[in-house]
Amino acid sequence: MPKEHCRMRARLSLARAAAGTALFLAALPALAQQPGLQPAPGDNPQIDFPGYVEMAAQVQTTRADRLVDHATFEAMAARDDVLLLDARSAGAFALGHIDGAVNLPLPDFTAQSLAEVIGEDRDRAILIYCNNNFSNDVTPVVRKVITLALNIQTMINLVGYGYPNVYELGEVVDFTEPRVRWVTSMAASD
């Protein structure tokens, strides 16, 4: 009973997160039209919030089809042509990650760094996960505010940089379960 109760709570949390994200993303186009959000004289020409909002709305239309269950996620990760990308900090990655993941922290995303990690094939399948995919809620996967989950930002950024084939772990799992294949980096023990 307790394990089933945990699963039900995880499903409910995931449903709430999905609903909250959908509401947030649905409101973004309207927010972008607000006078205070339009570029004003003196605004930084290298920052485009309305463009980000538009991109987020576009990603929202495909994201639901790119959420995969853990079994599918693992099957895809086992393929040589698929990249398992962990966009958390290097420190969090060193403390633990899914075996086979490559770390490129989101703040380090640039056209060059992504090309170096992903390769030349812009259609390469990319799997992503974040802290909010784990029920443990301990270091190195302390849960984030659901509307700010790293997966959302990572997917928007990858698509924005021209990598449309992004798949997201759509479940909450326990990293102590063997099926998750959680490992720590050697650097974490130094």
Backbone as ProteinMPNN parsed JSONL, in Angstrom:
{"seq_chain_A": "MPKEHCRMRARLSLARAAAGTALFLAALPALAQQPGLQPAPGDNPQIDFPGYVEMAAQVQTTRADRLVDHATFEAMAARDDVLLLDARSAGAFALGHIDGAVNLPLPDFTAQSLAEVIGEDRDRAILIYCNNNFSNDVTPVVRKVITLALNIQTMINLVGYGYPNVYELGEVVDFTEPRVRWVTSMAASD", "coords_chain_A": {"N_chain_A": [[0.809, -1.206, 0.0], [1.901, 1.366, 0.852], [3.874, 1.815, -1.162], [2.318, 1.93, -3.497], [0.807, 4.135, -2.814], [2.802, 6.102, -2.873], [3.413, 6.037, -5.584], [0.985, 6.942, -6.628], [0.962, 9.517, -5.551], [3.192, 10.558, -6.849], [2.318, 10.449, -9.508], [0.176, 12.252, -9.343], [1.571, 14.571, -8.64], [3.109, 14.882, -10.965], [1.057, 15.275, -12.807], [-0.01, 17.676, -11.834], [2.22, 19.306, -12.219], [2.43, 19.227, -15.007], [0.0, 20.438, -15.706], [0.356, 22.969, -14.537], [2.591, 23.868, -15.969], [1.515, 23.893, -18.554], [-0.457, 25.891, -18.276], [1.187, 28.088, -17.648], [2.817, 28.269, -19.992], [0.812, 28.682, -21.877], [0.003, 31.218, -21.208], [2.179, 32.768, -21.869], [2.403, 33.942, -24.593], [0.507, 36.05, -24.406], [1.606, 37.49, -22.295], [3.951, 38.386, -23.482], [3.045, 40.389, -25.094], [2.519, 42.464, -23.439], [2.93, 45.887, -22.593], [5.213, 46.534, -20.983], [6.956, 44.504, -21.571], [7.802, 44.702, -24.127], [10.467, 45.542, -26.359], [12.164, 48.406, -25.345], [13.375, 51.749, -25.844], [16.842, 51.741, -25.366], [16.865, 49.193, -24.316], [18.55, 46.044, -24.044], [19.818, 44.922, -27.023], [20.583, 42.336, -27.408], [19.055, 40.61, -26.019], [16.042, 38.976, -26.13], [13.133, 38.834, -24.963], [10.331, 38.625, -25.775], [10.73, 37.024, -28.059], [11.731, 34.709, -26.9], [9.492, 33.897, -25.473], [7.752, 33.327, -27.567], [9.142, 31.207, -28.77], [9.035, 29.35, -26.662], [6.306, 28.831, -26.621], [6.037, 27.549, -29.076], [7.584, 25.248, -28.632], [6.06, 24.084, -26.656], [3.929, 22.957, -28.063], [4.97, 20.643, -29.168], [6.161, 19.269, -27.09], [4.585, 17.536, -25.449], [4.375, 15.239, -26.984], [6.899, 14.31, -26.795], [7.519, 13.359, -24.319], [8.661, 10.649, -22.546], [8.24, 7.356, -21.179], [9.992, 5.635, -18.501], [11.007, 3.109, -19.325], [11.072, 3.328, -22.133], [12.784, 5.509, -22.34], [15.187, 4.394, -21.31], [15.6, 2.377, -23.227], [16.004, 3.913, -25.517], [18.29, 5.326, -24.691], [20.198, 3.35, -24.751], [20.936, 3.11, -27.348], [23.433, 3.741, -29.833], [23.286, 6.002, -31.43], [21.964, 7.936, -30.025], [21.955, 10.656, -27.756], [22.408, 11.038, -24.331], [21.754, 13.573, -22.348], [22.755, 15.548, -19.662], [21.913, 18.419, -18.171], [22.397, 19.621, -15.795], [24.324, 21.237, -13.166], [27.949, 20.956, -13.192], [28.933, 20.111, -10.742], [26.692, 18.882, -9.498], [26.306, 16.834, -11.333], [28.684, 15.364, -10.983], [28.238, 14.367, -8.443], [26.23, 12.571, -8.885], [24.5, 10.829, -11.484], [22.613, 9.604, -14.334], [23.812, 6.624, -15.667], [25.946, 6.782, -18.443], [25.262, 9.294, -19.269], [26.061, 12.521, -20.617], [27.563, 15.487, -19.583], [26.613, 18.805, -19.948], [26.296, 21.754, -18.7], [23.397, 23.825, -18.511], [23.834, 26.727, -18.383], [26.156, 26.851, -19.878], [25.504, 26.425, -22.501], [26.1, 27.047, -25.827], [26.227, 27.771, -29.344], [28.582, 26.609, -30.272], [29.488, 24.941, -28.088], [27.383, 23.137, -27.88], [27.457, 21.918, -30.425], [29.923, 20.637, -30.215], [29.397, 18.719, -28.234], [27.048, 17.376, -29.082], [27.446, 16.813, -31.775], [27.605, 16.744, -35.412], [25.125, 16.088, -36.501], [22.146, 17.51, -36.518], [19.662, 16.435, -36.211], [19.913, 14.418, -34.439], [18.783, 12.246, -31.902], [18.078, 13.381, -28.667], [18.163, 12.813, -25.275], [16.783, 14.019, -22.259], [16.899, 14.833, -18.743], [16.094, 15.901, -15.386], [16.486, 17.332, -12.041], [13.832, 17.235, -11.109], [12.844, 14.863, -12.026], [13.279, 12.952, -10.185], [12.319, 11.254, -7.251], [13.628, 11.444, -4.896], [14.584, 13.923, -3.809], [16.924, 15.006, -2.624], [20.354, 16.081, -2.22], [22.168, 15.057, -5.011], [19.897, 15.936, -6.371], [17.925, 17.9, -5.688], [14.652, 18.949, -5.57], [13.196, 21.291, -7.822], [11.298, 24.38, -8.269], [8.267, 23.657, -9.806], [7.408, 24.974, -12.168], [9.743, 25.952, -13.068], [11.4, 23.917, -13.723], [14.35, 22.312, -14.805], [14.264, 20.76, -17.141], [12.361, 22.01, -18.791], [13.532, 24.476, -19.536], [15.862, 23.462, -20.707], [14.898, 21.952, -22.904], [13.662, 23.996, -24.438], [15.905, 25.592, -25.0], [17.575, 23.771, -26.443], [15.972, 23.241, -28.725], [15.785, 25.863, -29.641], [18.428, 26.324, -30.388], [18.509, 24.793, -32.608], [18.173, 22.006, -32.473], [15.896, 19.815, -32.848], [15.031, 17.271, -32.065], [14.348, 16.292, -29.357], [13.883, 14.448, -26.419], [12.154, 13.883, -23.402], [12.469, 12.582, -20.129], [9.578, 11.427, -18.802], [8.667, 10.687, -16.326], [8.606, 10.287, -12.724], [11.182, 9.023, -10.86], [12.987, 6.837, -8.603], [16.244, 7.288, -7.694], [17.692, 5.307, -6.422], [16.799, 2.905, -7.283], [17.756, 0.03, -9.075], [17.138, -0.093, -11.833], [17.318, 2.502, -12.743], [19.985, 3.08, -13.016], [21.914, 4.704, -11.663], [24.849, 6.536, -11.123], [27.988, 7.708, -9.727], [30.477, 10.192, -10.36], [34.024, 9.757, -10.692], [35.385, 12.012, -9.891], [33.832, 13.018, -7.87], [34.515, 11.605, -5.633], [37.073, 12.318, -5.068]], "CA_chain_A": [[0.0, 0.0, 0.0], [2.696, 2.592, 0.849], [4.527, 2.011, -2.448], [1.276, 2.375, -4.42], [0.472, 5.503, -2.405], [3.878, 6.947, -3.393], [3.237, 6.128, -7.037], [-0.168, 7.805, -6.882], [1.391, 10.887, -5.256], [4.099, 10.971, -7.922], [1.492, 10.719, -10.694], [-0.559, 13.478, -9.079], [2.538, 15.666, -8.733], [3.437, 15.041, -12.373], [-0.119, 15.866, -13.452], [-0.052, 19.086, -11.423], [3.319, 19.992, -12.89], [2.058, 19.365, -16.415], [-1.065, 21.438, -15.785], [0.954, 24.271, -14.243], [3.431, 24.235, -17.103], [0.622, 24.222, -19.67], [-1.039, 27.21, -18.009], [2.25, 29.082, -17.763], [3.19, 28.432, -21.396], [-0.332, 29.251, -22.591], [-0.059, 32.645, -20.894], [3.371, 33.472, -22.335], [2.188, 34.857, -25.717], [-0.177, 37.252, -23.927], [2.571, 38.251, -21.505], [4.922, 39.011, -24.376], [2.418, 41.558, -25.694], [2.374, 43.511, -22.428], [3.808, 47.016, -22.917], [6.473, 46.49, -20.248], [7.82, 43.434, -22.059], [8.257, 45.021, -25.47], [11.736, 46.258, -26.321], [12.057, 49.85, -25.171], [14.656, 52.405, -26.135], [17.858, 51.446, -24.371], [16.883, 47.776, -23.955], [19.662, 45.292, -24.599], [19.415, 44.301, -28.287], [21.013, 40.941, -27.425], [18.108, 39.853, -25.209], [14.732, 39.056, -26.784], [12.154, 38.111, -24.159], [9.174, 38.198, -26.577], [11.15, 35.912, -28.912], [11.809, 33.525, -26.036], [8.11, 33.507, -25.183], [7.237, 32.709, -28.793], [9.801, 29.908, -28.911], [8.483, 28.472, -25.625], [4.968, 28.426, -27.068], [6.226, 26.571, -30.152], [8.068, 24.006, -28.024], [4.942, 23.504, -25.909], [3.074, 22.166, -28.949], [5.576, 19.336, -29.458], [6.709, 18.643, -25.882], [3.741, 16.433, -24.962], [4.691, 14.049, -27.781], [8.303, 13.967, -26.557], [7.663, 12.823, -22.965], [8.735, 9.192, -22.663], [8.303, 6.631, -19.907], [11.359, 5.227, -18.165], [11.437, 1.969, -20.146], [11.401, 3.867, -23.456], [13.961, 6.346, -22.114], [16.344, 3.503, -21.2], [15.81, 1.712, -24.52], [16.603, 4.907, -26.409], [19.63, 5.644, -24.191], [21.096, 2.239, -25.082], [21.318, 3.211, -28.761], [24.654, 4.514, -30.074], [23.007, 7.254, -32.132], [21.194, 8.8, -29.127], [22.745, 11.312, -26.713], [21.78, 11.243, -23.031], [22.329, 14.848, -21.922], [22.457, 16.044, -18.316], [22.193, 19.857, -18.216], [22.591, 20.138, -14.439], [25.681, 21.744, -12.925], [29.015, 19.948, -13.172], [29.008, 19.583, -9.381], [25.581, 17.942, -9.299], [26.594, 15.682, -12.192], [29.738, 14.571, -10.343], [27.665, 13.695, -7.273], [25.369, 11.491, -9.348], [23.806, 10.991, -12.762], [22.259, 8.349, -14.991], [24.966, 6.061, -16.361], [25.997, 7.054, -19.875], [24.939, 10.696, -19.543], [27.111, 13.491, -20.883], [27.202, 16.722, -18.895], [26.835, 20.151, -20.466], [25.379, 22.575, -17.911], [22.591, 24.769, -19.291], [24.464, 28.041, -18.577], [27.266, 26.744, -20.82], [25.005, 26.191, -23.854], [26.371, 27.974, -26.929], [26.199, 27.006, -30.587], [29.818, 25.831, -30.349], [29.552, 23.869, -27.083], [26.389, 22.12, -28.239], [27.967, 21.17, -31.579], [31.001, 19.768, -29.737], [28.838, 17.617, -27.451], [26.017, 16.642, -29.829], [27.964, 16.386, -33.066], [27.133, 17.458, -36.598], [23.754, 15.716, -36.851], [21.171, 18.307, -35.769], [18.471, 15.61, -35.977], [20.243, 13.364, -33.475], [17.877, 12.173, -30.754], [18.695, 13.811, -27.412], [17.351, 12.527, -24.088], [17.093, 14.903, -21.136], [16.253, 14.629, -17.442], [16.532, 16.916, -14.425], [16.205, 17.031, -10.633], [12.415, 16.977, -10.882], [12.516, 13.497, -12.436], [13.63, 12.034, -9.109], [11.493, 11.377, -6.045], [14.505, 11.476, -3.726], [14.616, 15.294, -3.283], [18.139, 15.177, -1.818], [21.522, 16.371, -3.042], [22.299, 16.128, -5.973], [18.665, 16.121, -7.153], [16.941, 18.647, -4.909], [13.543, 19.34, -6.444], [13.067, 22.711, -8.158], [9.933, 24.852, -8.477], [7.84, 22.885, -10.981], [7.338, 25.794, -13.38], [11.113, 26.304, -13.445], [12.168, 22.679, -13.858], [15.421, 22.439, -15.787], [13.871, 20.139, -18.41], [11.644, 22.984, -19.619], [14.528, 25.392, -20.097], [16.785, 22.704, -21.554], [14.243, 21.64, -24.172], [13.505, 25.242, -25.194], [17.223, 25.983, -25.494], [18.03, 22.853, -27.493], [15.189, 23.523, -29.933], [16.19, 27.191, -30.093], [19.732, 26.204, -31.04], [18.369, 24.018, -33.838], [18.151, 20.561, -32.224], [14.471, 19.588, -32.595], [14.707, 15.881, -31.736], [14.608, 16.193, -27.919], [12.926, 13.629, -25.662], [12.275, 14.14, -21.966], [11.957, 11.572, -19.206], [8.275, 11.919, -18.372], [8.28, 10.039, -15.074], [9.367, 10.515, -11.497], [11.778, 7.743, -10.472], [13.853, 6.833, -7.425], [17.571, 6.961, -8.229], [18.275, 4.13, -5.769], [16.334, 1.703, -7.975], [18.767, -0.415, -10.043], [16.736, 0.175, -13.223], [17.664, 3.883, -13.085], [21.408, 3.049, -13.358], [22.511, 5.917, -11.087], [26.271, 6.406, -10.823], [28.69, 8.936, -9.36], [31.739, 10.372, -11.081], [35.24, 9.573, -9.895], [35.754, 13.317, -9.338], [33.056, 13.266, -6.659], [35.147, 10.934, -4.495], [38.431, 12.876, -4.858]], "C_chain_A": [[0.851, 1.268, 0.0], [3.36, 2.861, -0.494], [3.521, 2.508, -3.491], [0.864, 3.807, -4.102], [1.524, 6.477, -2.94], [3.75, 7.123, -4.898], [2.082, 7.057, -7.381], [0.208, 9.266, -6.618], [2.303, 11.41, -6.353], [3.317, 11.294, -9.186], [0.721, 12.022, -10.532], [0.369, 14.683, -9.183], [2.904, 15.938, -10.182], [2.285, 15.684, -13.12], [-0.233, 17.344, -13.095], [1.04, 19.883, -12.13], [2.984, 20.232, -14.353], [0.991, 20.437, -16.584], [-0.507, 22.834, -15.535], [1.816, 24.766, -15.384], [2.578, 24.644, -18.293], [0.003, 25.599, -19.479], [-0.005, 28.315, -18.179], [2.595, 29.34, -19.229], [2.053, 29.018, -22.223], [-0.415, 30.758, -22.368], [1.111, 33.429, -21.478], [3.128, 34.382, -23.538], [1.488, 36.15, -25.295], [0.773, 38.12, -23.112], [3.553, 39.004, -22.396], [4.37, 40.277, -25.009], [2.232, 42.705, -24.705], [3.365, 44.632, -22.73], [5.16, 46.966, -22.217], [7.44, 45.444, -20.759], [8.312, 43.674, -23.478], [9.592, 45.756, -25.375], [11.495, 47.765, -26.239], [13.392, 50.47, -25.538], [15.646, 52.144, -25.0], [17.878, 49.999, -23.919], [18.046, 47.084, -24.659], [19.219, 44.595, -25.887], [19.829, 42.828, -28.394], [20.137, 40.049, -26.557], [16.721, 40.066, -25.793], [13.713, 38.238, -26.004], [10.92, 37.724, -24.969], [9.515, 37.034, -27.518], [11.251, 34.615, -28.137], [10.41, 32.989, -25.754], [7.503, 32.797, -26.391], [7.84, 31.315, -28.994], [9.248, 28.906, -27.896], [7.105, 27.967, -26.033], [5.068, 27.386, -28.183], [6.673, 25.222, -29.591], [6.935, 23.308, -27.278], [4.091, 22.602, -26.801], [3.65, 20.786, -29.24], [6.018, 18.58, -28.211], [5.898, 17.441, -25.421], [4.036, 15.134, -25.707], [6.113, 13.552, -27.531], [8.569, 13.516, -25.127], [7.636, 11.308, -23.059], [8.803, 8.549, -21.283], [9.723, 6.108, -19.7], [11.859, 4.074, -19.033], [11.849, 2.439, -21.545], [12.67, 4.704, -23.384], [15.225, 5.483, -22.082], [16.643, 2.795, -22.52], [16.464, 2.673, -25.511], [18.043, 5.203, -25.995], [20.649, 4.564, -24.554], [21.58, 2.293, -26.533], [22.542, 4.116, -28.927], [24.387, 5.88, -30.7], [22.222, 8.254, -31.281], [22.126, 9.37, -28.062], [21.892, 11.475, -25.46], [22.472, 12.458, -22.41], [21.829, 15.246, -20.54], [22.878, 17.508, -18.288], [22.311, 20.476, -16.825], [24.034, 20.631, -14.282], [26.696, 20.603, -12.928], [29.137, 19.318, -11.789], [27.922, 18.57, -9.094], [25.816, 16.675, -10.113], [27.629, 14.774, -11.536], [29.21, 13.796, -9.142], [26.707, 12.572, -7.652], [24.645, 11.837, -10.624], [23.438, 9.614, -13.304], [23.47, 7.888, -15.802], [24.859, 6.319, -17.864], [25.693, 8.498, -20.235], [26.203, 11.51, -19.779], [26.649, 14.798, -20.253], [27.585, 17.951, -19.698], [25.838, 21.036, -19.725], [24.67, 23.623, -18.772], [23.254, 26.138, -19.434], [25.622, 28.027, -19.574], [26.813, 26.48, -22.251], [25.396, 27.363, -24.756], [26.287, 27.128, -28.188], [27.422, 26.09, -30.666], [29.836, 24.68, -29.348], [28.55, 22.763, -27.393], [26.868, 21.277, -29.415], [29.076, 20.21, -31.156], [30.457, 18.545, -29.005], [27.901, 16.75, -28.288], [26.553, 16.084, -31.14], [27.302, 17.15, -34.198], [25.672, 17.204, -36.931], [22.749, 16.464, -35.979], [19.882, 17.533, -35.501], [18.742, 14.459, -35.011], [19.247, 13.4, -32.316], [18.658, 12.507, -29.487], [17.711, 13.529, -26.287], [17.767, 13.475, -22.975], [16.335, 14.476, -19.881], [16.766, 15.72, -16.517], [16.186, 16.482, -13.009], [14.763, 16.609, -10.41], [11.958, 15.621, -11.412], [12.763, 12.488, -11.325], [12.8, 12.312, -7.86], [12.33, 11.61, -4.798], [14.575, 12.842, -3.043], [15.747, 15.496, -2.271], [19.275, 15.562, -2.769], [21.953, 15.087, -3.728], [21.047, 16.384, -6.821], [17.573, 16.795, -6.315], [15.903, 19.205, -5.879], [13.491, 20.857, -6.615], [11.587, 23.083, -8.224], [9.451, 24.254, -9.798], [7.766, 23.71, -12.258], [8.721, 26.213, -13.871], [12.005, 25.075, -13.587], [13.156, 22.805, -15.019], [15.062, 21.818, -17.136], [13.194, 21.137, -19.346], [12.641, 23.903, -20.312], [15.477, 24.683, -21.061], [16.154, 22.414, -22.908], [14.095, 22.894, -25.031], [14.846, 25.67, -25.781], [17.718, 25.074, -26.606], [17.285, 23.11, -28.798], [15.597, 24.881, -30.507], [17.536, 27.203, -30.792], [19.687, 25.289, -32.262], [18.428, 22.514, -33.682], [16.715, 20.159, -31.856], [14.109, 18.216, -32.036], [15.022, 15.576, -30.266], [13.493, 15.399, -27.253], [13.215, 13.798, -24.179], [11.741, 12.967, -21.16], [10.679, 12.126, -18.591], [7.793, 11.322, -17.072], [9.117, 10.55, -13.915], [9.854, 9.144, -11.04], [12.639, 7.934, -9.224], [15.248, 6.425, -7.891], [18.249, 5.793, -7.527], [17.805, 2.829, -6.414], [17.37, 1.297, -9.023], [18.415, -0.08, -11.495], [17.114, 1.583, -13.679], [19.132, 3.999, -13.499], [22.13, 4.326, -12.91], [23.964, 5.66, -10.714], [26.814, 7.75, -10.343], [29.993, 8.991, -10.128], [32.908, 10.151, -10.141], [35.619, 10.88, -9.21], [35.021, 13.595, -8.035], [33.724, 12.649, -5.439], [36.553, 11.454, -4.209], [38.441, 13.877, -3.734]], "O_chain_A": [[0.564, 2.18, -0.776], [3.413, 4.01, -0.933], [3.832, 3.403, -4.278], [0.602, 4.6, -5.007], [1.177, 7.561, -3.409], [3.951, 8.217, -5.425], [2.179, 7.863, -8.307], [-0.185, 10.153, -7.375], [2.204, 12.572, -6.745], [3.602, 12.282, -9.862], [0.621, 12.808, -11.474], [-0.007, 15.706, -9.754], [3.001, 17.096, -10.59], [2.501, 16.544, -13.974], [-0.522, 18.171, -13.959], [0.806, 21.003, -12.583], [3.227, 21.318, -14.88], [1.068, 21.253, -17.503], [-0.857, 23.779, -16.243], [1.781, 25.946, -15.731], [2.88, 25.628, -18.967], [-0.055, 26.389, -20.421], [-0.286, 29.352, -18.78], [2.659, 30.491, -19.661], [2.297, 29.77, -23.167], [-0.859, 31.491, -23.252], [1.033, 34.654, -21.571], [3.604, 35.517, -23.524], [1.839, 37.228, -25.774], [0.749, 39.346, -23.223], [3.938, 40.133, -22.09], [5.136, 41.149, -25.419], [1.831, 43.8, -25.096], [4.514, 44.364, -23.082], [6.169, 47.329, -22.823], [8.623, 45.481, -20.423], [9.151, 42.925, -23.978], [9.825, 46.504, -24.426], [10.698, 48.314, -26.999], [14.419, 49.793, -25.541], [15.319, 52.308, -23.824], [18.8, 49.592, -23.213], [18.467, 47.497, -25.74], [18.323, 43.751, -25.842], [19.468, 42.151, -29.356], [20.436, 38.869, -26.375], [16.272, 41.203, -25.937], [13.455, 37.081, -26.338], [10.483, 36.578, -24.867], [8.68, 36.158, -27.746], [10.903, 33.548, -28.644], [10.176, 31.782, -25.791], [6.82, 31.783, -26.245], [7.136, 30.368, -29.344], [9.019, 27.745, -28.233], [6.778, 26.801, -25.812], [4.273, 26.448, -28.23], [6.193, 24.176, -30.027], [6.86, 22.079, -27.27], [3.583, 21.582, -26.335], [2.9, 19.854, -29.53], [6.228, 17.369, -28.27], [6.476, 16.423, -25.039], [3.955, 14.051, -25.127], [6.486, 12.481, -28.01], [9.724, 13.308, -24.754], [6.686, 10.739, -23.597], [9.351, 9.123, -20.342], [10.547, 6.137, -20.614], [13.023, 4.069, -19.435], [12.865, 1.992, -22.075], [13.53, 4.618, -24.261], [16.214, 5.798, -22.744], [17.806, 2.632, -22.89], [17.369, 2.29, -26.253], [18.921, 5.319, -26.849], [21.842, 4.85, -24.652], [22.528, 1.599, -26.899], [22.669, 5.131, -28.243], [25.173, 6.81, -30.52], [21.852, 9.318, -31.776], [22.98, 8.661, -27.529], [20.777, 11.993, -25.527], [23.629, 12.38, -21.998], [20.625, 15.274, -20.287], [24.068, 17.811, -18.373], [22.325, 21.698, -16.682], [24.858, 20.451, -15.179], [26.351, 19.444, -12.7], [29.412, 18.124, -11.673], [28.188, 17.516, -8.515], [25.554, 15.57, -9.637], [27.472, 13.553, -11.531], [29.679, 12.695, -8.855], [26.404, 11.712, -6.824], [24.226, 12.975, -10.833], [23.895, 8.59, -12.795], [24.073, 8.673, -16.534], [23.812, 6.099, -18.472], [25.849, 8.889, -21.392], [27.264, 11.228, -19.22], [25.483, 15.173, -20.372], [28.743, 18.118, -20.081], [24.66, 21.068, -20.08], [25.279, 24.23, -19.653], [23.24, 26.683, -20.538], [26.026, 29.082, -20.064], [27.654, 26.326, -23.136], [25.065, 28.516, -24.479], [26.276, 25.899, -28.111], [27.312, 24.934, -31.076], [30.165, 23.553, -29.719], [28.84, 21.584, -27.189], [26.706, 20.056, -29.408], [29.165, 19.096, -31.674], [31.003, 17.45, -29.143], [27.957, 15.523, -28.209], [26.154, 15.0, -31.565], [26.535, 18.086, -33.969], [25.041, 18.033, -37.586], [22.527, 16.09, -34.827], [19.09, 17.936, -34.649], [17.872, 13.615, -34.797], [18.912, 14.473, -31.813], [19.752, 11.989, -29.26], [16.558, 13.958, -26.34], [18.957, 13.712, -22.766], [15.28, 13.846, -19.952], [17.754, 16.387, -16.822], [15.655, 15.392, -12.801], [14.497, 15.716, -9.604], [10.789, 15.267, -11.257], [12.49, 11.3, -11.494], [12.607, 13.463, -7.469], [11.785, 11.942, -3.745], [14.622, 12.909, -1.814], [15.548, 16.079, -1.205], [19.163, 15.385, -3.982], [22.095, 14.076, -3.04], [21.143, 16.992, -7.887], [16.442, 16.313, -6.247], [16.24, 19.848, -6.874], [13.716, 21.607, -5.665], [10.723, 22.206, -8.234], [10.155, 24.338, -10.805], [8.041, 23.184, -13.337], [8.854, 26.764, -14.964], [13.231, 25.189, -13.572], [12.825, 23.341, -16.077], [15.512, 22.305, -18.173], [13.427, 21.114, -20.555], [12.594, 24.081, -21.529], [15.849, 25.232, -22.098], [16.79, 22.605, -23.945], [14.374, 22.855, -26.229], [14.911, 26.069, -26.944], [18.232, 25.559, -27.614], [17.903, 23.188, -29.861], [15.737, 25.027, -31.721], [17.76, 28.009, -31.695], [20.719, 25.039, -32.885], [18.705, 21.806, -34.649], [16.358, 20.163, -30.678], [12.983, 18.021, -31.577], [15.852, 14.718, -29.965], [12.311, 15.645, -27.492], [14.37, 13.849, -23.758], [10.682, 12.423, -21.473], [10.697, 13.169, -17.937], [6.613, 11.44, -16.743], [10.175, 11.154, -14.093], [9.061, 8.221, -10.853], [12.97, 9.059, -8.847], [15.421, 5.331, -8.428], [19.289, 5.326, -7.992], [18.352, 1.764, -6.126], [17.821, 2.148, -9.79], [19.307, 0.189, -12.299], [17.221, 1.832, -14.879], [19.493, 4.908, -14.247], [22.862, 4.944, -13.684], [24.269, 4.666, -10.056], [26.184, 8.792, -10.527], [30.548, 7.958, -10.503], [32.786, 10.34, -8.931], [36.114, 10.871, -8.083], [35.526, 14.326, -7.184], [33.52, 13.123, -4.322], [37.161, 11.069, -3.21], [39.488, 14.442, -3.42]]}, "name": "protein", "num_of_chains": 1, "seq": "MPKEHCRMRARLSLARAAAGTALFLAALPALAQQPGLQPAPGDNPQIDFPGYVEMAAQVQTTRADRLVDHATFEAMAARDDVLLLDARSAGAFALGHIDGAVNLPLPDFTAQSLAEVIGEDRDRAILIYCNNNFSNDVTPVVRKVITLALNIQTMINLVGYGYPNVYELGEVVDFTEPRVRWVTSMAASD"}
